[in-house]
Amino acid sequence: MLFHVEMTVNIPSDLDKEFVEDLKAREKALAKKLQEEGKWVHLWRIVGQYANISIFDVADNGELHDLLTSLPLFPYMDMKVMPLCKHYSSIK
């Protein structure tokens, strides 16, 4: 199943900087792994925001939920998830 996910990161300004840098490094490593596995199909930054738009290709809602909640920055994210399906007019 394909999912469009918008993620906006809201890290509190009073969090320890070393802790935040560790979170970001772990997030980057996991994002790379998931992309290499073909689960995180697309990842785009939104200009001027600490946010992204991503496309995930996973088995079902449960797998997506588990994947998203495993992200190190998950506690500091607002997410908007939209399941996708083939459009009747798509030639692909």
N, C-alpha and C positions, 0 to 999 in steps of 0.2 A: 504494500500500500504506500502511496505517496502522500506526504504531508508538507504543507507550507507552514513554516513556523517563524514568527517574528519574535525576536528576543531583544529586550531592552535591559541593559545592565545598570543597576543603581547601587553602587558601592558607597556605603556611608563614609563621609570624609574623616571620621574619627577612628576608622579601623587602622590597625598597625600596618605600616607600609610594607614591611617584610612579609607579613601574612598575606597581604593583597598581591604582592609580586609572586609569592608561591602559588596562590590560587590561579593567577593568570598563566603561569608556566604549566601547571597541571591541566588547566582548561585547553591550552594550545596543544599539548601532547595528546590529550584524549580526542580533540577535534581532528587532529592529523590521523590518528589510528582509525577513527570511524570513517573518515574520508577514504582511507586506503582499503577499508573493508567494503566500501560501496554503500554504506548506510547513510552517510551524510553526503548527499549527491552534489549539492550546490551550497555555497556560503558566500554571501555578499555583505559588505559593510553598507550602512546607511550614512551618507555624507552628513557630517556635522553632528552626529549622535554617537553615543556608545551603544550601538544597536546593530543588529544584522537581520537579514532575511535568509532563511535556509530552506532547502528541500531535503527531506529525509525519505528514504526508501526502506521500509521495515515491514515485517510480517503482519503486524496488527497494532491496534491502539495500545495494548499492554506493553509491547516492545518499545513503542515510542515513549510511553510514560516512563518506563524503566531507564531508557537512554537519557531522557531529559533530566530526570531527577538525579542521575549519576554525575551530571556536570558539576565540577567544583564551584562554579559561579551560580549554580541554580538558586541558592538561598537569596541571592541579590538580583534575581531576574524577574521581570514581568514578561509573560509569554502570551502570545495569541496563536492558537493552533487551528489550522483549517485542513481537513481531509480533502484530497483531490481525486478526481476521477477523469477518465478520458472524455474529451468533448466530442460530440457527434460530428462536428465539422472539421476536426483535426485530421490532417492527412498522414500523420505519423502513427 
